[in-house]
Amino acid sequence: MRTMKKFFKEEKYYICAKIKIDLDISNKKLECKMTDLEKYFINNDKRLIQKWRHYFDIYDRYFSKFRNKEIVLLEIGVSHGGSLQMWKNYFGKKAVIYGIDINPRCKEFEEENIHILIGSQSDRTFLRQVRDIIPPVDILIDDGGHTMKQQIVSFEELFAHVKDGGVYLCEDIFTSYWLRHGGGYKRRGTFVEYSKNFIDELNAYHSTEKRHRATDFTKTVNAVHFYDGMVIIEKQKRDIPRHENRGYESLDNSKIQLSFSKLLKNKLYKTINQILRFFYLKGFNW
């Protein structure tokens, strides 16, 4: 009887030990796949950081090229100051970090290479003062109050202050669907609906309509990326897109001629399509 008890006790100990080893191995494998930012986050014992876990891979995808370089980062929304410390750790000693918050107590979180500016991100006058105070930024992160007005005003006032080659990132854009933030599916005035216009502006070089011309956004943005809860704008000056032909033609289309009736029909269809387009109505191909 004692032998059986001893056997089960040893067997139980062995199983528990094996489970612990397997868990340790699994955790180490999982940690190896994490970015440095995510590792910092899960091991954070400093000031509080609040982030969605799927954001960290996205951060690393666009921010890694700035590491250990002389950059300027501006984050709207200081909260407890933990994310500013995280950015400082990730980007290195050469980075200068600025934070904006409406709470005067956030000034307490200043330290070497971390500076705090107090004011409202929906106050255009304040944001223009910010542009005068701090140098042009390489990375701008809007993690502030997440209301529609705050996100739109911050973009309109600060996007121009992002350097060529820099990144503008607006977080938690899912508040565009939250009623208490003034949101709703396809609701006018939300930041998501506002940011959908970026697609039109990005492609404005290809438009022939007077109401849809190239803007500064068209001329200075290389790409716009949408993720769950996030939009990222990569800033980079670009010329008018150029289409080229290389190589020789395989088919001879020079002898193809359209009949008069076909030309007339094409002109009629074109006129109808122009009218439909003017009223934003669905068009057709001919």
N, C-alpha and C positions, 0 to 999 in steps of 0.2 A: 504493500500500500504506500509506504513511504517512497519507494522507488518510482511508482507511477506519479505521485505528487511532484517529486523532484524532476521527473521527465517533462511533465506539463509546464512546470515553472520555467525550466530551461528553454522549452520550445516557445513559450510565450515571450520570454526575453529575447530569443533569437528573432522571432517575427517582428517584434516592436523595433529592435535594432535595425533590421533589414528595411522596414518601412521608413525609419528615420534617415537611413543612408540614401534610399531611393528618392526621398523628398529633397534631401540636400543636393543630390546630383541634379534633380529636375530644376530646383531653384537656381543652381549655378548655370545650367544651360539657358534658362530663361533670362538670367541677368546678363549673360554674354550677348544675347540678341538686343539688349536694351541700348539706347543711345546714352551718351554721357549725361545729357540733361535729365533723362528719366532715372538714371541711377542716382543722380544728385537728389532728385525729387523724392524717391522712395526712402532714401537714407537721411533725409533732411531732419536735423535736430535744431535748426536755427529758427528764424522768423517764419511765420505761417505762409505757405504757398497753396493756392487753390487753382488747380488746373484739371482739365479733362485729359484722361490718360492718352487718348489717341492723338492729342496735339503734339506730343513729343517727337514722333517720327517726322511730322510735318515741319516742326521747328528745325530739326537737324538737316532736313533736305534743303532748306533755303538759307540757313544761317551758318552752316559749317564752313563755307568759304570765307567768312569774316573772322574766324577764330585767330587769336594771337596777332591781330592787326590793329593799327591805330584807327579805331572806328568810334562813331558817336551813335548811341542808342537812346531813343526816347520811348518810354512806356507811359501811356495814359492809364491811370488807375494804380495807385501805390498800395492801398489796403494796409496790410501788416508789414510790407517791405520785403517779404521773403523772395519774391520773384526778382527784384532788383539785385539781391545778393546772388541768386542763381545765375543771372546773366553775367554778373561780374566774374563769377567762378568759371563760367563756360567760355567767355570770350577772352579772358586773360587780363593782365595788368595794363595793357596798352589801351583798353577800351574805356571810354568815358560814358557813364550811364546817367541819364536824366529821367526823373519821374514827375508826373503831374497828378495832383490830387486836390480835391476841394477841402479836405480835412486838414486844418492847420497843424494838428498833432503829428502828421506824417513828416514834418520837418525833423523830428527826433531821429528819423532813420537815416539821416545823412551820414556818410563816412567817406573814406578816401575813394575818389573816383565815382562817388554816387551823390548826385545833387537833386534836391526836391524843389519843385516850383508849385506854389499854392494858388489855385484858381479853378474856375469851372470850364470844362471842355466844350460847353455850349455857348460860352461867352466869346464872341468873335474878337472883341477888343483885346481880351486877355491872350488869346491864341496868337494874335498879331504881335503882341509884346514878347511872347515866347520866341517867335521867329527872330526878333531883334536881339534877344538875350543869348540864345544858344546857337552854335554853328550849325550848318546844314547837316542833316542826319543820314546815316547809312541804313539804319533800321528804325522803323516806327511801328510800335505795337499799340493798337487801341484796345485796351482791356479795362475800359472805364465803366461808366454807368449803364451802357448798352441800350439807352433809349434811342429812338429813331433820330431825334433832333441832335443828340450828342454825337452819334456816329456820322451823320451827314455833315454837320458843321465842322467837326474835326477833320474830316477828309477834305472838305472844300478849303479850309484855311491852312492845313499843314502838308498836304500832298506835295505842293510846290517846293516845300522845304526839304524834301527827300532828294538826296544826291542822285546823279546819273549812275546807274549800276546798283542803286539801293533797292530796298524792299519796304513796301507798306503792307501791314497786316492788320486786319480788323477781326477780332475774336468774338465768339458768341453771337453770331448774326442770327441764330435761331430765335432770338428775342423778337425778330420780325414776325414771328407767328404767335407771340404771347400777347394776350389781350391787355394785361396790365402795363405793357410797354408800348401800347398803341399799335400792336401788330395784328396780323391776320393773313390768311392765305390769299395771295394776289391783291392784298389791300394797298391802296394808294398811300404813298408817303412813308412806307417802310424802307429800311435800308436795303433789304434784299431786292425789292422792286427798283430802288434807286440804282443799285449796283448792276442790275441786268442791263442798264444803259451802257455800261462799260464795253459790252460786246459790240454794240453798234458803233461806239466811238473808236474802238480798236480797228474796225473794218471800214471806217469812213472813207479811206482813200479810194475804195472801189465803188463808191456811190456817185450817181450822176445827178442827184436831186439837190436843189439849192438849200433845202431845209436840213440836209444831212451832209455837212462838210467836215473836213478834217479839223480837229481842235488841238490844243496843246496836249491833251491826253493821247490823241492819235499819234502825235509826233514824238512823244516821250515815253510811251509804254510798249514794252516788248511782249508781255504776256499777262493774262489774268487767270488765276486758278481758284476754283471753288471747291471747298471741302465741307464735310459735315461741321457746321458751326463756324466756318472760317472762309474769308476771301483774302487772297494774296495778290498783290500787284507788283510785278517786277518792272522797275523803271529803267529805261534805256533808250536813248535817242535813236531814232531810225529814219531813214530816208523813205521816199515814196517807193513802194514795192515795184520791182521791175520784172516783167515777164519776158523770157528770151526763148528763141528757137535755136537748137543746135542739131547738126546732122542734115541728111537729105530727105526730101519728100518721097514717100513710097507710092502715093496715089496722085494721079494727075486730075485735078478738079477744075482746071482752067476752062474746059469746054462745056461745063455745066451751066446752062442758062435757064432762068426762070421765065415762065410765060407772063404776059401782061396781067392776066387774071390772078395768077399766083402773087405777083408783086402787089396788086391792088388789095388782095385779101390780107397779105402780110401787113400792109400799111393800116388797114382797118383794124386788124387785131392789135396792132401796136397802140393805136389811138385809144381803143377800148381799155387796154391794159393800163395806159397812163392815167385814165380817168379813175379806174378802180384803185390804182396805187395812191392817188391823191386823197381818196377817202379811206385809206388803210383797209380796203376790201381785198378778199382773196383773189389772186390773179390766176393766169393759166399760161401754158406753153403753146407755141404754135410752130 
